[in-house]
Amino acid sequence: MQALDGAPEGDPTPATRPRDALSQLVRDVNATGRSFQGMADHAAKRGYEISKPYFQKLAAGNVTTAPSADRLQAIAAGLSVPITVVQRAAALQYLDYRATELAGYDDDTRIIVAHLAGKAPADRRRWRAMIEAEDSVKDDE
């Protein structure tokens, strides 16, 4: 059986624990080698102000109130992930909300869709053409 977010019920992985989703996202990016200061610097380069201590508190699960919409934008910039990924994680962690629009799809599919949703219409059309061209090549083989 699957939960509303598409994850198997009872799945103990951090990404599916509602009260940890955004914190885990920050920890995941930190585990790739980006420091908390690097996150803050990355956000600043994109015009967003957010501090190293805030990322540290978020990673430790010590932020008890949901971030504002502006702060979610800054978090997304600092982590280099689409805003929709951060919004989903925040909704899980702070509101126990699970989006059902892509229920049944794995995380890879949801991440791909989130990345494409943030692109300009011309870029989405280009990606669609590439995907459809790849499908037609498979059909010809």
N, C-alpha and C positions, 0 to 999 in steps of 0.2 A: 504494500500500500504506500502511496506517496502523500506527503504533506502538500499544502496549498502552493508552496513555492517550488514544487517539483522534486524535492529531495525525499528520499525514502523516510517514512515515519520512524522515529527513534534513532535516526542517524546522528551519532555523537560528534561528527566533524564540526570544528569551530564555525565554518562558513554557514552551517545550517542552524546553529544555536542563535535564536533571535536576540538574546540579550548580549551578544558578543560580536555581531556581524561587522559593524563599522570598526570596532577596535581590532578585530582580526584582520580586516583589510589593511589597516595601518601597519600591523605587525608583519603581514605578508610582504608589503613593500619594503619594510625595514630589513626583512630577512634576505632580500635580493641585494642588499648592500647599500641602500640609500639610507643615510643617517637621518635622524629627526631634524637636524639643522639643514641637511640637504633638502628635505621636504619643504621646510620653511623658505629656503633660498629659491627652490624651484617655483613655489607659488609666487614669490616676490617678482621673479623674472616675468611672470605672466600677469603682473599687476594686482596681485592679491596679498593682503597682509594677514599673516597667521604666524604665531610664534612656535619656536622649537618646544618650549614647555607644554604648549597645548597638544602638539602631536604626541609628546611623551605621556601626558595624562590620558589622552584618548587611547593610546596603545595599552596602557595599564588598566583601562576600564574605569578610570576615575573621573570621567565627565558624566555627570548625573542628569543633565538636562540636554534635550535635543539641540543640536547646533542650528543656528538660523540659516535661512536660504543663502545668504551671502557667505557665511562660514562654510557651508557645504560646497559652494563653488571654489573657495580657497583650498579646502581639503582635496577636492578633485584635482585642482591644478598642482598641488604639492605632491600628490600621488601619481600624477600623469595617467589618470583613468577617466573615462567619461562620467559626466555629472550623474547620469542615470544609474550608474553602478554605485556611486556614493549615496544617492538618494535612496536606493533600494536597501542598502546596508543600514542606513540611518533609520529607515522605516521599520526594519526588522528589529533593530536594537532598542529603539526608543518607543516605538508604538506597537510592537509585536504584530506589524502588518506584513502580510505576505502577498505580493503581487501574483495574480493568476493569469496575466495576459500570455505568458509563455510557459505556463505549467506543462509539465511533461517533457520539456526540453532540458538537456543537460546544461551545465554552467558554460561550456564552450560556446554553445549556440546562443545563449543569452548574452554573453560578452560580445560576440560577433555582432549581434543585432544592436546592442547598445553602442558599439563603436560606429556602426554604419548610420545609426539614427542621428548621431552628432555631426555627420558630414554634410556638406553642401549638396543641394539637389544634383548638380552636375557630377559630383564625385559618386553619389549613390547610383546614378545611372551608369557610370563607368564600371563600378563594381558589379552591378547587375549584369551588364553585358559580358563581363569576364566570367561570371558564374555560369550564365547561360551558355557561353561558348564552350566552357569546360564540360558541361553536361552534354552538349551536342557531339563533342569529340568522343566521349565515352559511348554514346549511342552508335557512332560510326564504327567502333572497334569490334 
